[in-house]
Amino acid sequence: MDQSQFTLRLKYKIEYLDRPSYELAPFGLRDDLSRFDERRAAFYSDSFATELMNGENWRDRMVAAATKKMLKAERGHNLLDYAFSEAAWTSYHPYDQSPLMSWNDQPEMRRPYEQKLQVAGRGWNSTPEQNSAMIKKSARFFGAAAVGITQLRPLWFYANDRGGLPIIFSKDALTPEITAAAKVIPTSLDRVIVLLVAQDRELATYAPLPLAGAAVGLGYSGMAELASKIANLVRGLGYQAVPMGNDTSLSIPMAIDAGLGEAGRHGLLLNPEYGSLVRICKVLTDLPLATDRPLSFGAASICGSCTICADHCPARAISFDREPTYEIRCPSNNEGIKRWTVNSWACLNFWVKNGKDCGICQAVCPFSRTEAKGMKDHHDSTDWWKG
């Protein structure tokens, strides 16, 4: 299917739902669906390292591949491109907890007056609707492309984090806390602010070169900065907040719950305005907030007849099936969710060989609207640097 013809016919209408789209046909959740263990994700999986990397760390292998490409002066993989891409990640540590994503506020000048205001009964007091409007306006000022709010659903939090710490919800806990034994979340924190950071559309068309990776890295840096700013705003009002990137909880179902999009064939969020070119961060809080309704704009029907992302995937990691299924395609898939399942092991294995992450599926998606005729067949980055 020619993408330019398909894009011209890509028309949709947004409808608001009483239930999230992942619970409705053609998708679905099984009754036995349980909280996912983050250690099973391909990035942190011991099985992936053993079976596909001969026990080596996949990041070390990817660095080795990148070094080899630079030494060979391979087009599109020069030192400048890698330096630029890595610089874009500065605010976010993708495989370690970013210092900006602290669960506890750092000591700042406002603490003395916060305490005095609380004692005097002059703390922040506003309606959930007013709070939601304030959070959304603030988030957009801080750089959010879109904002949605949903009620906490414990199912979408990891059972254990990547280091093996259990994530526990406690009625007795007064504050969120990371201890040597567990990550503890008070049940009073029952609202999630979901925030989208837009990726650069032009750089996305250079996937899978390191230049496209700069757009990904800048998106992740934006996540850390945005989530930490919103968390500190909430704390400044006298409430609790836990900023989250890819850690602690699953992002895509929360974004769907918050009315920010639907799930696509490529396993990513589809937003009606930005398509796949977004990154997701969240803030868990006890600030009273009015929630948003999930939406649908026909993405499931369009993805069912469109295989552009699967056609272009160099790892053949994306399903060509007409309908979603409960079947899994690798050990890092979460059982119990009916969807187009992505083989994340095959995807990550391509990253290792490529010497950089990919992102082709995001760029070619018609919803992303990167180019009228789809992603350019880039083999070099010099045209971007000359522009």
Summary of the structure (lengths in Angstrom):
residues: 387
radius of gyration: 21.1
end to end distance: 31.2
largest distance: 68.1
contacts: 1257
relative contact order: 0.20
helix: 38%
strand: 15%
